[in-house]
Amino acid sequence: ILVQHRREPSQLLQILIDVQEQSGWLPPDVISAIASALAVPRVRVESTASFYSFLHTQPAGEYRLLFSDNITDRMLGNTGLMSALCEQLWLEPGRLSEDGLVRVDTTSCTGMCDQGPALLANGRAITRLNVDRIDEMAHLVRSRVPIGDWPPEWFEVADNIQRRDVLLDHRLSPGEALAAALDRGAAGLLAEIERSSLRGRGGAGFGSDIKWRSCRDAWGDAHYVICNADEGEPGTFKDRVLLNSYFDLVVDGMCIAGLAIGSSKGFIYLRGEYRYLLDRLQARLAQRREQGLLGRNIMGRGFSFDIDIHLGAGAYICGEESALIESLEGKPGKPRIRPPFPVTNGYRGQPTTVNNVETLALAALIAVRGGEWFRTIGTPASTGTKLLSVSGDVARPGIYEFPFGVTVADVLQAAGARDTLAVTSAGAAGHCLDEHEFGRRIAFEDVATGGSIMVFDRSRDMLEVARNFAHFFAHESCGFCTPCRVGTAVVARLIDKLAAGRGSPYDLEEMAKMHVLMQGASHCGLGNTATIAVNDMLSRFPSVFESRLQSSEYEPAFDLDAALSRARQMTGRDDPGAHLGSNLSAIDTH
Ligand code: SF4
């Protein structure tokens, strides 16, 4: 494995992933051996190994079964299925079985919300779980049947494309867009991208031409293109479909970005949950090299560009571009202090453009059909189309491509939503809309979104939705800065307290304060956006939260006097002096 990765320290994460695939976990002596072979401090290997949730520095079992725990998986019954599996295997969630055979736990959204409940079995996605599949899975585990021999239909991942427009309906052949870009030349191509007003599809909506020009103009020994395929936003799965069925267009888009910024090297950062795509994508890149569509002197036109695929390992924060670059360099995915920005100081300190999968695919279309054509679609401030991943309480979950400017109501109607109470417009990190806002438009100037649309009907308890989001962020915070590290944990505990019926108005005020504090003081977008949806739910559905309040007075999170009973037992005391007074029993141990 070390030789395959050229003993290159920036390959550390890939080395650890490959080693774990062979051995199931990363024992201390293996970590030491890797450190010595790469000539890096052991602590560097250890910090990377312990940062990513899919890497295990403790024995993790022959079978590692991780249930996707997005709110949509919960709505489809993942909790009951996980309990059933644990019961049949005689184990507790999160704990390795005594014989070291199996561990069952949860993980953040796996990008299968349109075909959940889902789980990862040793990193491989299994969709459409039901009671029968769980029963059979328990039998297969007990019989020690290798996961490669499990029923192949369990591993089927459908595209679920429900509505196509210019992107999903394109008829371009592999390399056609790249050939058109080469005909235009770098300057002509950039002019077309500028004319198109293409904006990044990850959600922030930064102008692609500005990003590419800034990167091209930045001084460096080398320039890099990164395709951000780490779509970890709960409820998002559009990039999964683009990579699965439109990969050539994405690769053309990356080559075109390379041409525009003067780069000969690109990386696809593929989220670990999409490991099942890796071999096929690698094979297609190899084919393209043979066909002269990738690598040296592409199409004999004097332009060289090649692509490596790097795998992530279960860290949502790596969707943030500077954290992604850290991860690509083999380090823990912690966001960098900015400025400087990646366009001037990115991968290995060199000018780097990081683009969303969808943005690159659209750039390829623009290279062929021109910027003016693109501008005729969508709205003046949000040109083109947007891919929406629609899941939750809808009759037809899946991918919808709409021109920007479509209303939320139109999307709901197309997806067969009924009796809708709320829609989260950008996963757990975006806004939550109620029925009075369904006339609003999907566009950067109105409802901006990276594409995750989760729908909740009137049967749903929005406090449980808020709780799921709060725990997601508490789990995914990288811990670098205090407002986010502490704030996400505090918000999760406050919502737990409300759900347990022990909340007071004071707790609601605390949540509102946390929202302001985290938005203003967090180091990166994760902390800035972690409480947006929860705060929207508080303001749009106040009765859901207020109905859970225990009293108008402050309520402690738990009974402290009762919690001290064991201490009283150990000291043999149970007199009044060994009990907390009524004034002290109100101490909140937050
Ligand atoms: Fe890490 Fe959260 Fe701070 Fe971002 S805001 S750097 S995720 S702790």
Boltz pocket constraint, residues with backbone or C-beta under 6 A from the ligand:
constraints:
  - pocket:
      binder: B
      contacts: [[A, 317], [A, 335], [A, 476], [A, 477], [A, 478], [A, 479], [A, 480], [A, 481], [A, 482], [A, 484], [A, 485], [A, 522], [A, 523], [A, 524], [A, 525], [A, 526], [A, 527], [A, 528]]
      max_distance: 6.0
